[in-house]
Each structure stands twice: as structure tokens, then as C-alpha cells.
Amino acid sequence: MSAPPVCVTLYTKAECHLCEEMAAVVAAVAARVALQVTAVDIAGDPALLRRFQDEVPVLFVDGRKAFKYRVTAGALRRRIRRAQWERRILGTPRESPGGGS
């Protein structure tokens, strides 16, 4: 039985070039690695807007804040491998804020 995919939640907002860049990196990695990707526009949730207004894009991996503003494909792949290792050692992942994972 294979493990469930790693959950990646990308918090973004409209007209954000850094958000578009991070989304492209996530999509490229997701094309090669089993991921459950959720994109959340913070404008739709007042609590998320207050929390992440000045931090987007921000990327959570298995419920943990992993990157903000920029990420490379190599760094994301390393973080995903770490999340897979943590799952084997510690068990199930946490949820992202707002239940976005």
C-alpha cells in the first residue's frame, strides 16, 4: 500500500507575481511527485487575509509553514521528502490553518 500524497497548501492573492511564480514551481514539482495541492486565495477569508496579508505567497507542507515569497523546485522536493520521512516516523500530518490542507 502506498502512502497518501503529501498535502501542499499555497496561500495567494490576485495580481501577485510572486504567487504566480510559486504556483508554477509547485505545479512543476507536482507533475513529478504525488502531491495533494490546494490553492487558497486569502481574499476570500478575513482571518487568512489578516494572517497572511503581507506574507503571500506562503506555502504549507503537511500543515507546516515551509516557504514564503519564493521557493525553488529543489528546496520544495527536499521539504516533501522530509514530510514523507516525518510521516513514517511521527504518523499523520497536521492540518493547515483554515483547513486548507
C-alpha positions, 0 to 999 in steps of 0.5 A: 500500500502506498502512502497518501500524497503529501498535502501542499497548501499555497496561500495567494492573492490576485495580481501577485507575481510572486504567487504566480511564480510559486504556483508554477514551481509547485505545479512543476514539482507536482507533475513529478511527485504525488502531491495533494495541492490546494490553492487558497486565495486569502481574499476570500477569508478575513482571518487568512487575509489578516494572517497572511496579508503581507506574507503571500505567497506562503506555502504549507507542507503537511500543515507546516509553514515551509516557504514564503515569497519564493521557493525553488523546485529543489528546496520544495522536493527536499521539504516533501521528502522530509514530510514523507520521512516525518510521516513514517516516523511521527504518523499523520500530518497536521492540518493547515490553518483554515483547513486548507490542507 
